[in-house]
Amino acid sequence: MRELVEFMVKAMVDNPDQVEVTEIAGRDASAIEVKVAKEDMGKIIGKKGRNAQAMRLILNAASAKLRKRVVLEIIDQ
């Protein structure tokens, strides 16, 4: 899941070298934290949160196969 999020985020931003994606795995759920450069924050979130919501939707669909819950958190640096 971490690789999927990293691929999507790096495709959206202007500074892909400053993207940090970490996964905190649990038994039933995982949290994926995304950190990007300050100027790329708006691109990740999108208008009215549409980009972030689309990434969460893709993650939920992919994690359904694994029968695991995944939470995407976008962290401000």
HELIX and SHEET records of a PDB file:
HELIX    1   1 ARG A    2  MET A   12  1                                  11    
HELIX    2   2 PRO A   16  GLN A   18  5                                   3    
HELIX    3   3 LYS A   38  ASP A   40  5                                   3    
HELIX    4   4 MET A   41  ILE A   45  1                                   5    
HELIX    5   5 LYS A   47  GLY A   49  5                                   3    
HELIX    6   6 ARG A   50  LEU A   66  1                                  17    
SHEET    1   A 3 GLU A  20  ALA A  25  0                                        
SHEET    2   A 3 ALA A  29  LYS A  35 -1                                        
SHEET    3   A 3 ARG A  69  ILE A  75  1                                        
END                                                                             
